[in-house]
Amino acid sequence: MSAAASLLAELIRCPSVTPDAMAALDVVEAYLTPLGFVCTRLRFDGRNSYPVDNLFATRGTGGRHLLFAGHVDVVPPGDETDWSHPPFGAEIDNGIMFGRGAVDMKSGIACFCAALAEAVAEGGTEGGTISLAITGDEEADSINGTDRIMEWAEAKGHRFDFAIVGEPSSAQRVVDRLKTGRRGSLNGRIALVGRQGHSAYPDDAINPLPVLTRIAAALTDTPLDEGTKDFQPSKLVLTSIDTGNKASNVIPGKAELKFNIRFSDLWSDESLRGWLHERIASIDLGGCEMSFDEPVHGAIPFVCPPGEAVALLDKLIAAETGAAPEHSTTGGTSDARYIAKYCPVVECGLVGASMHQTDERVPLADLAVLTRLYRRFISAYLGG
């Protein structure tokens, strides 16, 4: 196997379901230390979340400072008997490696580390500084992970010029797409309390459900915006309307609605909350009491500005694959949103078709392509 495949196999065999990432971070540190990286283990806790182990590694001083970011934590495998290969076995079948994290995103870390080993051996890192921020919490709360690493790094005086997040950003083939931004994300919950009663005597009850459906209509009948050159139209999506009522002849006493908003840079958390309150206030509550739970942790929209680093990455991808990548801001959120506050950042990784699925898998040939691209970019960007 290639160095990237061997390292990926070792990482997959660490069952690092969030936030139990200690063993996987040990593997990364053991790989980087002989390459001359100074590794610092960071354990953050608090902020109404669980403790998380993280790793910051850096090599070199001066010149451009390139940051690579990623996560070694994975989602649970589900029923392991549904897998054709053990989810933490890293078995290879017909040139394809199977395992949880094979795509999302232990593969990105393995390819970047293998590319670093080649670049260091060739002297391709000597013209600048390179760092890695690897967290054990991206798939769950994402509170004591990359966000805290970046705060710590800034306090220690680290300044970054460009960052790559190794998330599976590609669509049909490796590096056919770069994620050059992400929409913001905001969750909300509205709960109504009425008065339970018999469906044959509706005048003796206060039914929260019709009120909630009118609120749902008010939130969805008017588009938030028509999109921008960088983003799709912002959209509020209803994700749940529930009363907990299992009887057909009982008027529920409580009802709740949950929603998620993916929004462009035309909006902020503050302006969206104002819009929500205005829409909700337009509905007569009909005697119900209402509570509106607003999220403490949201995701802000960001776009990586055009620049030399992105142009270089485009050029190298075109040379490697024969076609320049599409620039996209679609999809969910990632830890790139935390890095965007400190430097330009893109997501550049494998095809994500099997991520979070049973039989998550990656062709070994794709690992080779991504490793070559990373190595060429490291050497070209740092100018060694």
HELIX and SHEET records of a PDB file:
HELIX    1   1 ALA A    3  ILE A   12  1                                  10    
HELIX    2   2 MET A   22  LEU A   32  1                                  11    
HELIX    3   3 THR A   33  LEU A   35  5                                   3    
HELIX    4   4 GLU A   80  ASP A   82  5                                   3    
HELIX    5   5 LYS A  106  ALA A  121  1                                  16    
HELIX    6   6 THR A  146  ALA A  155  1                                  10    
HELIX    7   7 PRO A  202  ASP A  204  5                                   3    
HELIX    8   8 PRO A  208  THR A  220  1                                  13    
HELIX    9   9 ASP A  269  ALA A  281  1                                  13    
HELIX   10  10 GLU A  308  THR A  321  1                                  14    
HELIX   11  11 ALA A  336  ILE A  339  1                                   4    
HELIX   12  12 LEU A  364  LEU A  382  1                                  19    
SHEET    1   A 6 VAL A  38  GLY A  46  0                                        
SHEET    2   A 6 SER A  49  ARG A  59 -1                                        
SHEET    3   A 6 GLY A 128  THR A 135 -1                                        
SHEET    4   A 6 ARG A  64  HIS A  71  1                                        
SHEET    5   A 6 PHE A 162  VAL A 165  1                                        
SHEET    6   A 6 VAL A 345  GLU A 347  1                                        
SHEET    1   B 3 ILE A  92  ASP A  93  0                                        
SHEET    2   B 3 ILE A  96  PHE A  98 -1                                        
SHEET    3   B 3 ARG A 361  PRO A 363 -1                                        
SHEET    1   C 2 ARG A 177  LYS A 179  0                                        
SHEET    2   C 2 GLU A 326  SER A 328  1                                        
SHEET    1   D 2 GLY A 181  ARG A 182  0                                        
SHEET    2   D 2 PHE A 302  VAL A 303 -1                                        
SHEET    1   E 4 LYS A 235  ASP A 242  0                                        
SHEET    2   E 4 LYS A 254  PHE A 263 -1                                        
SHEET    3   E 4 GLY A 184  VAL A 193 -1                                        
SHEET    4   E 4 GLU A 289  ASP A 293 -1                                        
SHEET    1   F 2 GLY A 197  HIS A 198  0                                        
SHEET    2   F 2 VAL A 250  ILE A 251 -1                                        
END                                                                             
